[in-house]
Amino acid sequence: MRIDKFLNCVNITKRRVISEDMCRSGVVSINDTIVKPAKVVKIGDTITIKYLSRTAKYEVLDIPTTKTIAKTMQSKYVKEII
């Protein structure tokens, strides 16, 4: 699954366009490598998002098979790393 679709699907971003813009502006990285929106996410990858005030890190636990998931199911697919 593409990184922009993944971030939207697991409810990290509200819309795919936002995920796309974040990737294009260089604030999203996978395994410490800045990525484009079409980069494929794999189980075990570490996604880092650099916001203005903080940096968030997520570990990919599973890839969703549906277009959207419930917010309560987010912990099945990603785990926030502190």
N, CA, C and O atoms as CSV, one atom per row, in Angstrom:
chain,resi,resn,atom,element,x,y,z
A,1,MET,N,N,0.847,-1.177,0.000
A,1,MET,CA,C,0.000,0.000,0.000
A,1,MET,C,C,0.893,1.241,0.000
A,1,MET,O,O,1.921,1.276,0.675
A,2,ARG,N,N,0.491,2.253,-0.760
A,2,ARG,CA,C,1.238,3.515,-0.825
A,2,ARG,C,C,1.209,4.230,0.527
A,2,ARG,O,O,0.245,4.100,1.280
A,3,ILE,N,N,2.261,4.981,0.828
A,3,ILE,CA,C,2.364,5.686,2.105
A,3,ILE,C,C,1.250,6.710,2.277
A,3,ILE,O,O,0.712,6.843,3.376
A,4,ASP,N,N,0.888,7.437,1.223
A,4,ASP,CA,C,-0.163,8.440,1.367
A,4,ASP,C,C,-1.513,7.787,1.659
A,4,ASP,O,O,-2.287,8.303,2.465
A,5,LYS,N,N,-1.797,6.667,1.017
A,5,LYS,CA,C,-3.041,5.937,1.290
A,5,LYS,C,C,-3.012,5.327,2.693
A,5,LYS,O,O,-4.022,5.328,3.396
A,6,PHE,N,N,-1.851,4.807,3.093
A,6,PHE,CA,C,-1.727,4.182,4.408
A,6,PHE,C,C,-1.988,5.181,5.529
A,6,PHE,O,O,-2.740,4.884,6.458
A,7,LEU,N,N,-1.376,6.364,5.453
A,7,LEU,CA,C,-1.564,7.380,6.497
A,7,LEU,C,C,-3.024,7.786,6.606
A,7,LEU,O,O,-3.518,8.023,7.709
A,8,ASN,N,N,-3.714,7.870,5.491
A,8,ASN,CA,C,-5.128,8.223,5.509
A,8,ASN,C,C,-5.972,7.057,6.023
A,8,ASN,O,O,-6.884,7.262,6.824
A,9,CYS,N,N,-5.684,5.865,5.581
A,9,CYS,CA,C,-6.471,4.688,5.943
A,9,CYS,C,C,-6.424,4.386,7.438
A,9,CYS,O,O,-7.436,4.002,8.022
A,10,VAL,N,N,-5.264,4.556,8.059
A,10,VAL,CA,C,-5.142,4.241,9.487
A,10,VAL,C,C,-5.391,5.468,10.374
A,10,VAL,O,O,-5.061,5.466,11.560
A,11,ASN,N,N,-5.969,6.495,9.789
A,11,ASN,CA,C,-6.423,7.688,10.522
A,11,ASN,C,C,-5.306,8.507,11.147
A,11,ASN,O,O,-5.509,9.117,12.197
A,12,ILE,N,N,-4.146,8.534,10.534
A,12,ILE,CA,C,-3.090,9.436,10.994
A,12,ILE,C,C,-3.332,10.821,10.400
A,12,ILE,O,O,-3.110,11.834,11.062
A,13,THR,N,N,-3.788,10.859,9.152
A,13,THR,CA,C,-4.205,12.119,8.529
A,13,THR,C,C,-5.685,12.014,8.164
A,13,THR,O,O,-6.222,10.918,8.000
A,14,LYS,N,N,-6.333,13.174,8.042
A,14,LYS,CA,C,-7.771,13.172,7.762
A,14,LYS,C,C,-8.099,12.937,6.295
A,14,LYS,O,O,-9.124,12.338,5.969
A,15,ARG,N,N,-7.221,13.413,5.408
A,15,ARG,CA,C,-7.472,13.255,3.976
A,15,ARG,C,C,-6.197,12.825,3.272
A,15,ARG,O,O,-5.094,13.144,3.715
A,16,ARG,N,N,-6.355,12.098,2.171
A,16,ARG,CA,C,-5.199,11.607,1.422
A,16,ARG,C,C,-4.397,12.759,0.826
A,16,ARG,O,O,-3.174,12.669,0.719
A,17,VAL,N,N,-5.065,13.829,0.440
A,17,VAL,CA,C,-4.374,14.986,-0.134
A,17,VAL,C,C,-3.388,15.569,0.879
A,17,VAL,O,O,-2.301,16.011,0.507
A,18,ILE,N,N,-3.762,15.569,2.141
A,18,ILE,CA,C,-2.871,16.070,3.193
A,18,ILE,C,C,-1.640,15.157,3.284
A,18,ILE,O,O,-0.514,15.643,3.387
A,19,SER,N,N,-1.852,13.848,3.246
A,19,SER,CA,C,-0.740,12.894,3.286
A,19,SER,C,C,0.193,13.100,2.100
A,19,SER,O,O,1.415,13.078,2.242
A,20,GLU,N,N,-0.401,13.301,0.930
A,20,GLU,CA,C,0.373,13.536,-0.281
A,20,GLU,C,C,1.240,14.783,-0.153
A,20,GLU,O,O,2.428,14.757,-0.474
A,21,ASP,N,N,0.637,15.883,0.322
A,21,ASP,CA,C,1.370,17.143,0.494
A,21,ASP,C,C,2.494,17.004,1.515
A,21,ASP,O,O,3.574,17.566,1.335
A,22,MET,N,N,2.239,16.257,2.587
A,22,MET,CA,C,3.262,16.049,3.606
A,22,MET,C,C,4.461,15.296,3.020
A,22,MET,O,O,5.609,15.621,3.322
A,23,CYS,N,N,4.196,14.308,2.194
A,23,CYS,CA,C,5.281,13.549,1.561
A,23,CYS,C,C,6.058,14.427,0.594
A,23,CYS,O,O,7.288,14.388,0.564
A,24,ARG,N,N,5.349,15.213,-0.190
A,24,ARG,CA,C,6.013,16.079,-1.172
A,24,ARG,C,C,6.858,17.160,-0.502
A,24,ARG,O,O,7.873,17.584,-1.054
A,25,SER,N,N,6.441,17.610,0.694
A,25,SER,CA,C,7.198,18.661,1.369
A,25,SER,C,C,8.357,18.101,2.196
A,25,SER,O,O,9.117,18.870,2.785
A,26,GLY,N,N,8.501,16.790,2.246
A,26,GLY,CA,C,9.665,16.182,2.886
A,26,GLY,C,C,9.565,15.980,4.387
A,26,GLY,O,O,10.592,15.878,5.056
A,27,VAL,N,N,8.366,15.919,4.932
A,27,VAL,CA,C,8.239,15.723,6.380
A,27,VAL,C,C,7.946,14.270,6.752
A,27,VAL,O,O,7.930,13.928,7.935
A,28,VAL,N,N,7.715,13.417,5.762
A,28,VAL,CA,C,7.434,12.002,6.021
A,28,VAL,C,C,8.637,11.174,5.584
A,28,VAL,O,O,9.154,11.335,4.478
A,29,SER,N,N,9.068,10.287,6.472
A,29,SER,CA,C,10.164,9.392,6.109
A,29,SER,C,C,9.849,7.978,6.580
A,29,SER,O,O,9.149,7.774,7.572
A,30,ILE,N,N,10.379,7.015,5.849
A,30,ILE,CA,C,10.254,5.601,6.206
A,30,ILE,C,C,11.661,5.080,6.435
A,30,ILE,O,O,12.517,5.167,5.555
A,31,ASN,N,N,11.893,4.537,7.623
A,31,ASN,CA,C,13.209,4.018,8.002
A,31,ASN,C,C,14.302,5.066,7.763
A,31,ASN,O,O,15.356,4.764,7.203
A,32,ASP,N,N,14.031,6.296,8.195
A,32,ASP,CA,C,14.958,7.435,8.123
A,32,ASP,C,C,15.316,7.866,6.702
A,32,ASP,O,O,16.364,8.475,6.490
A,33,THR,N,N,14.459,7.560,5.726
A,33,THR,CA,C,14.641,8.002,4.348
A,33,THR,C,C,13.404,8.777,3.928
A,33,THR,O,O,12.295,8.245,3.969
A,34,ILE,N,N,13.583,10.037,3.522
A,34,ILE,CA,C,12.454,10.855,3.082
A,34,ILE,C,C,11.855,10.215,1.834
A,34,ILE,O,O,12.575,9.824,0.915
A,35,VAL,N,N,10.511,10.114,1.815
A,35,VAL,CA,C,9.839,9.373,0.745
A,35,VAL,C,C,8.844,10.230,-0.023
A,35,VAL,O,O,8.390,11.274,0.448
A,36,LYS,N,N,8.521,9.754,-1.218
A,36,LYS,CA,C,7.481,10.358,-2.045
A,36,LYS,C,C,6.157,9.662,-1.744
A,36,LYS,O,O,6.153,8.598,-1.124
A,37,PRO,N,N,5.025,10.245,-2.173
A,37,PRO,CA,C,3.709,9.665,-1.855
A,37,PRO,C,C,3.497,8.238,-2.362
A,37,PRO,O,O,2.680,7.512,-1.797
A,38,ALA,N,N,4.202,7.819,-3.399
A,38,ALA,CA,C,3.982,6.493,-3.982
A,38,ALA,C,C,4.816,5.390,-3.340
A,38,ALA,O,O,4.708,4.233,-3.748
A,39,LYS,N,N,5.639,5.712,-2.355
A,39,LYS,CA,C,6.481,4.696,-1.694
A,39,LYS,C,C,5.600,3.644,-1.027
A,39,LYS,O,O,4.619,3.975,-0.363
A,40,VAL,N,N,5.952,2.393,-1.206
A,40,VAL,CA,C,5.175,1.281,-0.660
A,40,VAL,C,C,5.578,1.027,0.799
A,40,VAL,O,O,6.762,0.974,1.132
A,41,VAL,N,N,4.575,0.873,1.648
A,41,VAL,CA,C,4.786,0.594,3.074
A,41,VAL,C,C,4.758,-0.917,3.284
A,41,VAL,O,O,3.927,-1.617,2.706
A,42,LYS,N,N,5.680,-1.416,4.123
A,42,LYS,CA,C,5.738,-2.844,4.439
A,42,LYS,C,C,5.621,-3.026,5.950
A,42,LYS,O,O,5.891,-2.101,6.716
A,43,ILE,N,N,5.226,-4.197,6.363
A,43,ILE,CA,C,5.135,-4.512,7.791
A,43,ILE,C,C,6.535,-4.426,8.389
A,43,ILE,O,O,7.495,-4.957,7.830
A,44,GLY,N,N,6.639,-3.751,9.529
A,44,GLY,CA,C,7.920,-3.594,10.202
A,44,GLY,C,C,8.599,-2.266,9.925
A,44,GLY,O,O,9.573,-1.929,10.597
A,45,ASP,N,N,8.111,-1.498,8.950
A,45,ASP,CA,C,8.683,-0.185,8.643
A,45,ASP,C,C,8.414,0.797,9.782
A,45,ASP,O,O,7.427,0.668,10.505
A,46,THR,N,N,9.300,1.772,9.930
A,46,THR,CA,C,9.123,2.856,10.894
A,46,THR,C,C,8.851,4.137,10.120
A,46,THR,O,O,9.680,4.586,9.328
A,47,ILE,N,N,7.680,4.719,10.357
A,47,ILE,CA,C,7.279,5.954,9.690
A,47,ILE,C,C,7.520,7.111,10.649
A,47,ILE,O,O,7.070,7.073,11.795
A,48,THR,N,N,8.226,8.137,10.190
A,48,THR,CA,C,8.489,9.325,10.991
A,48,THR,C,C,7.841,10.520,10.314
A,48,THR,O,O,8.024,10.741,9.117
A,49,ILE,N,N,7.073,11.297,11.093
A,49,ILE,CA,C,6.434,12.507,10.583
A,49,ILE,C,C,6.911,13.670,11.433
A,49,ILE,O,O,6.738,13.674,12.652
A,50,LYS,N,N,7.520,14.664,10.776
A,50,LYS,CA,C,8.038,15.832,11.488
A,50,LYS,C,C,7.029,16.975,11.393
A,50,LYS,O,O,6.935,17.654,10.371
A,51,TYR,N,N,6.283,17.173,12.472
A,51,TYR,CA,C,5.360,18.296,12.565
A,51,TYR,C,C,6.150,19.528,13.010
A,51,TYR,O,O,7.334,19.418,13.331
A,52,LEU,N,N,5.511,20.694,13.034
A,52,LEU,CA,C,6.203,21.915,13.451
A,52,LEU,C,C,6.665,21.843,14.903
A,52,LEU,O,O,7.778,22.259,15.223
A,53,SER,N,N,5.813,21.316,15.779
A,53,SER,CA,C,6.125,21.336,17.206
A,53,SER,C,C,6.639,20.007,17.762
A,53,SER,O,O,7.151,19.962,18.880
A,54,ARG,N,N,6.507,18.923,16.988
A,54,ARG,CA,C,6.941,17.620,17.506
A,54,ARG,C,C,7.229,16.665,16.352
A,54,ARG,O,O,6.941,16.956,15.191
A,55,THR,N,N,7.794,15.542,16.699
A,55,THR,CA,C,8.041,14.473,15.729
A,55,THR,C,C,7.323,13.226,16.206
A,55,THR,O,O,7.443,12.840,17.369
A,56,ALA,N,N,6.572,12.593,15.304
A,56,ALA,CA,C,5.835,11.374,15.643
A,56,ALA,C,C,6.448,10.204,14.882
A,56,ALA,O,O,6.777,10.317,13.701
A,57,LYS,N,N,6.595,9.070,15.584
A,57,LYS,CA,C,7.125,7.855,14.965
A,57,LYS,C,C,6.100,6.742,15.136
A,57,LYS,O,O,5.507,6.577,16.202
A,58,TYR,N,N,5.909,5.992,14.073
A,58,TYR,CA,C,4.962,4.881,14.084
A,58,TYR,C,C,5.621,3.641,13.516
A,58,TYR,O,O,6.405,3.723,12.571
A,59,GLU,N,N,5.300,2.488,14.095
A,59,GLU,CA,C,5.754,1.213,13.558
A,59,GLU,C,C,4.572,0.558,12.866
A,59,GLU,O,O,3.479,0.496,13.430
A,60,VAL,N,N,4.780,0.069,11.647
A,60,VAL,CA,C,3.717,-0.578,10.886
A,60,VAL,C,C,3.587,-2.015,11.365
A,60,VAL,O,O,4.536,-2.794,11.279
A,61,LEU,N,N,2.396,-2.366,11.874
A,61,LEU,CA,C,2.151,-3.708,12.385
A,61,LEU,C,C,1.445,-4.596,11.364
A,61,LEU,O,O,1.670,-5.805,11.318
A,62,ASP,N,N,0.587,-3.982,10.546
A,62,ASP,CA,C,-0.180,-4.722,9.554
A,62,ASP,C,C,-0.624,-3.755,8.460
A,62,ASP,O,O,-0.656,-2.544,8.678
A,63,ILE,N,N,-0.961,-4.278,7.301
A,63,ILE,CA,C,-1.440,-3.465,6.189
A,63,ILE,C,C,-2.946,-3.690,6.051
A,63,ILE,O,O,-3.383,-4.833,5.918
A,64,PRO,N,N,-3.747,-2.623,6.080
A,64,PRO,CA,C,-5.204,-2.779,5.934
A,64,PRO,C,C,-5.574,-3.286,4.540
A,64,PRO,O,O,-4.908,-2.968,3.555
A,65,THR,N,N,-6.635,-4.072,4.474
A,65,THR,CA,C,-7.109,-4.578,3.191
A,65,THR,C,C,-8.288,-3.765,2.674
A,65,THR,O,O,-8.675,-3.906,1.514
A,66,THR,N,N,-8.862,-2.916,3.524
A,66,THR,CA,C,-9.990,-2.084,3.124
A,66,THR,C,C,-9.543,-0.644,2.978
A,66,THR,O,O,-8.454,-0.270,3.414
A,67,LYS,N,N,-10.403,0.168,2.354
A,67,LYS,CA,C,-10.071,1.570,2.108
A,67,LYS,C,C,-10.029,2.382,3.395
A,67,LYS,O,O,-9.184,3.266,3.540
A,68,THR,N,N,-10.917,2.098,4.319
A,68,THR,CA,C,-10.937,2.805,5.599
A,68,THR,C,C,-11.107,1.803,6.736
A,68,THR,O,O,-11.661,0.718,6.560
A,69,ILE,N,N,-10.615,2.202,7.904
A,69,ILE,CA,C,-10.799,1.379,9.095
A,69,ILE,C,C,-11.365,2.274,10.199
A,69,ILE,O,O,-11.263,3.498,10.129
A,70,ALA,N,N,-11.950,1.663,11.197
A,70,ALA,CA,C,-12.471,2.413,12.331
A,70,ALA,C,C,-11.309,2.953,13.157
A,70,ALA,O,O,-10.262,2.313,13.258
A,71,LYS,N,N,-11.492,4.114,13.736
A,71,LYS,CA,C,-10.444,4.736,14.551
A,71,LYS,C,C,-10.041,3.815,15.709
A,71,LYS,O,O,-8.884,3.813,16.127
A,72,THR,N,N,-10.985,3.043,16.218
A,72,THR,CA,C,-10.690,2.135,17.321
A,72,THR,C,C,-9.789,0.965,16.893
A,72,THR,O,O,-9.182,0.308,17.739
A,73,MET,N,N,-9.705,0.708,15.588
A,73,MET,CA,C,-8.874,-0.385,15.070
A,73,MET,C,C,-7.464,0.063,14.715
A,73,MET,O,O,-6.660,-0.745,14.249
A,74,GLN,N,N,-7.149,1.343,14.926
A,74,GLN,CA,C,-5.852,1.895,14.547
A,74,GLN,C,C,-4.696,1.137,15.199
A,74,GLN,O,O,-3.662,0.935,14.562
A,75,SER,N,N,-4.850,0.719,16.442
A,75,SER,CA,C,-3.767,0.057,17.169
A,75,SER,C,C,-3.420,-1.313,16.563
A,75,SER,O,O,-2.353,-1.856,16.848
A,76,LYS,N,N,-4.301,-1.867,15.742
A,76,LYS,CA,C,-3.998,-3.143,15.074
A,76,LYS,C,C,-3.005,-2.945,13.923
A,76,LYS,O,O,-2.282,-3.871,13.555
A,77,TYR,N,N,-2.975,-1.743,13.362
A,77,TYR,CA,C,-2.167,-1.488,12.170
A,77,TYR,C,C,-0.898,-0.674,12.441
A,77,TYR,O,O,0.116,-0.881,11.775
A,78,VAL,N,N,-0.941,0.237,13.397
A,78,VAL,CA,C,0.244,1.045,13.729
A,78,VAL,C,C,0.397,1.165,15.231
A,78,VAL,O,O,-0.579,1.144,15.982
A,79,LYS,N,N,1.659,1.294,15.655
A,79,LYS,CA,C,1.965,1.520,17.065
A,79,LYS,C,C,2.840,2.755,17.150
A,79,LYS,O,O,3.882,2.830,16.499
A,80,GLU,N,N,2.419,3.727,17.954
A,80,GLU,CA,C,3.219,4.943,18.099
A,80,GLU,C,C,4.416,4.642,18.977
A,80,GLU,O,O,4.285,4.073,20.061
A,81,ILE,N,N,5.598,5.036,18.487
A,81,ILE,CA,C,6.851,4.842,19.222
A,81,ILE,C,C,7.192,6.145,19.903
A,81,ILE,O,O,7.179,7.206,19.278
A,82,ILE,N,N,7.497,6.066,21.176
A,82,ILE,CA,C,7.807,7.286,21.944
A,82,ILE,C,C,9.304,7.504,21.990
A,82,ILE,O,O,9.768,8.475,22.587
